[in-house]
Amino acid sequence: MVLLGIGIDLCSKWYVFARLGKAEVYKLIPEVLHVTPAQNTGVAFSWLKDWPGLILCVSFVAVGVLTWIYAAHWRKARALTIVVLGLLLVGAAGNLVDRVFVGHVRDFIDFVPHIPLIGHWAVFNVADMCITVGVALYVLGEIVAARGGGHESAPSASRR
């Protein structure tokens, strides 16, 4: 499933950047959701854009660590843990492939409406969505577990 997710991310980037010029905008839902090709040499919201070497090193380490954790625990961990790890791995690997082979991350999903206290949201991609959903699911899972409504955070002994 992780390879499928990475494939969807990379194919969506290829399709958009092959079809639209750098200055073109496709209004999928006018004034709400546009397809706007953009380049990002930084991380979220273009942070650390002047440190591409650091970002590349951290990205390699993150993909390596996530791959190791995923491979070591996929048979015994809770389903939610595997989904979260998979989503994080798709996001980190998809953007790492861009950094290595293109020199920057290709973003294109543009949520247009002005958000109070934030303004215009950053342009993002499928990999970014996977990271965001993965983190949100992790936080929600931990909240449920802390309230006693879910399984313990560690892999269940009954599934080992």
N, C-alpha and C positions, 0 to 999 in steps of 0.2 A: 504494500500500500504506500509505503514511503516513496518508492521509486515512481509510482503512478503520480503522486502529488508533485514530485520534482518535475516530472514530465509535463504535467498540466501547467505548472508555473513557467517553465522554459518555453513551451509551445505558445502560451498566451503572449509572452513577451516578444517572441519571434514574430508572431502574427501581427501584432499591433505595430511594431517598429518596421516591418516590411510593408505594411499597407499605408501607414500615415507618415507624412513628413514631420520633421521636428517641430514645426510651427503649426501643424494642423490640429484641430480639435474636432472630435466627433461627439455630438450631443446625443447620448444614449437616452437620457431623460432630461430634456432641456431645463436648465437652471437647478438641477438636482445632481445628476450623475453624468459626467463627461469622460471620454477617453482622450487623455492628453499625454502624449509621449514626453517623458522627462528623464533626465540623468541625475543620479545622486552619487557623489563620491564619498558621502558621509554615511552615517547610520540614521536612525529615526530623526526626522525633521532636519536632516543634513548636519547633525551634530558631528563633530570631529572631522569635518570634510578636509581639513588641512593635514590629517594624519592617516593617509591611506595605507601605509605600511603597518601601522599599529592595528588598524581595522582588519587588514588581511590576516595578520598573525592571530588575532583574537578569534576571527571567524574560523580559521583552520582548527584551532584548539577547541572551539565550541562544537564544531561538527564532529571532531574526533571523540570528545567526551560524550556527546549525545549518542553517537553511534555505539560506543562501548556500553553505555548504560542501557540503551535499547536492546542490544544483542544479549547482554547479560541477564536481563530481567523479563524479556517479552513472554516467556512461558509461565512465569509465576506471579507477576504483578497484577494488580487490579486492572480491569479493562480501561478505566478512566486514565490510569497512569500511562498505559501503553498509547492511548490516543493522544494524550498531552505530549509525550516524548516524540511520537511520530509527527505531530504538527510542528513542534519546535525544530525537529530535524529537517522536515521539508522546507521550512522557512529559512533556516540557516544555510542549508546546502544550496537551495535555489539562488539565494543572493550571493553565496560564495562563488558559484559557477560564473555568475555575471562579473564579479570582481576580477576573477582570474582570466577569463576569456574575452571580456569586453572592456575592462578597465574601470567600470562603474556599474552601479545597479540601475536597471531599466525599470522605471515606474510609469504607470499609465492610468490608474484608476483615480479619478478626480471627483471627490465629493464636494460639490460646489457651494451649497448654502452656507451663509455666515453662521458660525457657531458662537453663541454668547461667551465672552471671556476668552475665546480662543481665536476667533476669526476664521480664515480659510484653512481648512484641514490640509495636511500635506498630501501630495500625490503619492500613491502607493501601488503595490502589486500583489499578486496571489501569495507569494512567499511571506510578505508582511502580514497579510490577513491570517495566514496559518500561525505565525508567531503570536499575533494578538489573540486569536481564539484559543490557542494552546495555553497562554498565560491566564486568560480569563477562566478557562475550565479548571486549571490548577487551583486558582484562588477560590473559586466556588466550591470545588471539591474539598479543599482544606476548611472552609467555613462550615460546610455541612458536617465534616468529620469532627470538627472542634465542638459542635453543638450536640454531638452524640447521635446524629441522624445518619451517619454513614459508616463505612468500614474504616479501620485504622489506616493511617497514611502509608505504613510499611506494607510490603507484600504479605498477603494472608498466609498463615502457616498451613492452612488446609489445602492450598493450591500448590504447595511445593512438592 
